Structure formats: C-alpha cells, structure tokens
C-alpha cells in the first residue's frame, strides 16, 4: 500500500528519531504533505475499490475451501 516518497514515507520500526524527523519534515513542507496525500488517495481509489476487495476475499475463501477439502 505504502511506497516511500510516492504516497507516503516509510521509517524503520522502533526508530523514534527517524519518525520524529519524518513528521517534522511533513510539518515543515506543505507541498510534500499535499503531494503525498493526493497520491495516497489516488492509490486507494485505484487499487482498493470495493469490487477488488470483494474479489480478493472471494478468491481467498475459495482457496481455503479447496485446501480444506
């Protein structure tokens, strides 16, 4: 879902300094905030429609039924 510097920023887990720096960078740069926010919205609208999610769930259920049978 999240791609660094495309539709968000990724920081290493448990790295408080990196998270702090990323958040401060976003606070200081409204253009980057707007760009990342717009791209995140576009990603969700394109890749996570209701139809895609339903199809994915149905495929998963079918695979589980097949593996149990």
N, C-alpha and C positions, 0 to 999 in steps of 0.2 A: 504494500500500500504506500509506504513512505519511501521516497527516493531523495537522498540527500541533495540539497540545493536545487531540487526540481520542484517538489511540492511540500518541502519541509526540511528540517535539519535533524540529523542523527548525531547523538553524542554517546560516548561509551557508557555502559551501565556503571552505576555507583561512582561516577566521576562528577562530583559536585562542582568542581572548578569549571569543567567543560560546560555543564548545564548552566551555571551562572553566566559564563561568558556568552553562550548562545542566546540566553534570554536577554542579556544586556544589549547584545548586538541587534536583536529584534526591536527592543525598545528604542534604540538609537537610530534605527533605519526604517522609516515608514514605507519607503518604496519597496524594500525587500519584503517587509511584512505583507504588503498588498500583493506583490507578485506571488509569494509562496501561498498565500490564502486563496488567490484566484486559481492557481494551478491545482491546489488540493481539492477545491470544489469541482473543477473540471475532471480531475481523476475519478472522484467518487461518482459524478454524474455519468461518466463514460464507462467505467469498469465495474460498477456495483449497482446496476439497475435492479429493480425488483425481479424482473424476468431472469436475469443472470443468477441472482441469488437463489431463486426457486429452482431453476435448472440444476444448479450446483448441489443443492440439498437433495433433490430427487436422484441425482446420479450417485451421491453418497449413500443414500438409503438403498438403492438398487445394489450397489457394491456390497453393502453389509449383508443384505438378504442373500446374495449369491454366495458370499463367503461362509454364511452360517448354514447353508443348505447342503 
